[in-house]
Amino acid sequence: SQERELSVQWQLGTVDIRIQDKKVWVTKSSCPHKICMRMGKISKAGQMIVCVPNQVVITLRSCHKNLNLDVITR
């Protein structure tokens, strides 16, 4: 699997994201409570990490068309 690190800049600061071993997680965030960091690693389609203060949403999608989801909201 491909390893990658991303840094997203927003009004309140930066959110650093790591992709490794088919998992994604937030390694550093400028938000006050660090909830996005405590959400841990995600690895399955439909899972997400949200940083509300920085307005960042990380969502995993499946490359398969036959994904069985219960619900999708916006």
HUHUHU-V323217 format. One record per pair of residues at least 6 apart in sequence whose C-alpha atoms are under 7 Angstrom apart, sorted by the first residue. I is the first residue (numbers start at 1). GAP is how many residues later the second one is. D is the distance in whole Angstrom. If there is no record, write none. Layout:
i: {I/I}
gap: {GAP/GAP}
d: {D/D}
This chain:
i: {1/1/1/2/3/3/4/4/4/5/5/5/6/6/6/7/7/7/7/8/8/8/9/10/11/12/12/13/14/14/15/15/15/15/16/16/16/16/17/17/17/18/18/18/18/19/22/23/23/23/24/24/24/25/25/25/26/26/27/28/31/31/36/36/36/39/42/44/45/45/45/46/46/46/47/47/48/48/48/48/49/49/49/50/50/50/51}
gap: {19/20/21/18/16/17/14/15/16/12/13/14/10/11/12/7/8/9/10/6/7/8/6/44/43/18/42/17/15/16/11/13/14/15/10/11/12/13/8/9/10/6/7/8/9/6/21/18/19/20/17/18/19/15/16/17/10/11/10/9/22/23/13/14/15/10/6/16/15/16/17/13/14/15/12/13/9/10/11/12/8/9/10/6/7/8/6}
d: {7/6/6/7/5/5/6/5/7/6/5/6/6/5/6/7/6/4/6/6/5/6/7/6/7/7/6/5/6/6/7/6/4/7/6/6/5/6/6/4/6/6/6/6/7/7/6/6/6/5/5/5/6/6/5/6/6/5/6/7/6/7/6/6/5/7/7/7/5/5/5/7/6/6/6/6/7/5/4/6/6/5/7/6/5/6/6}
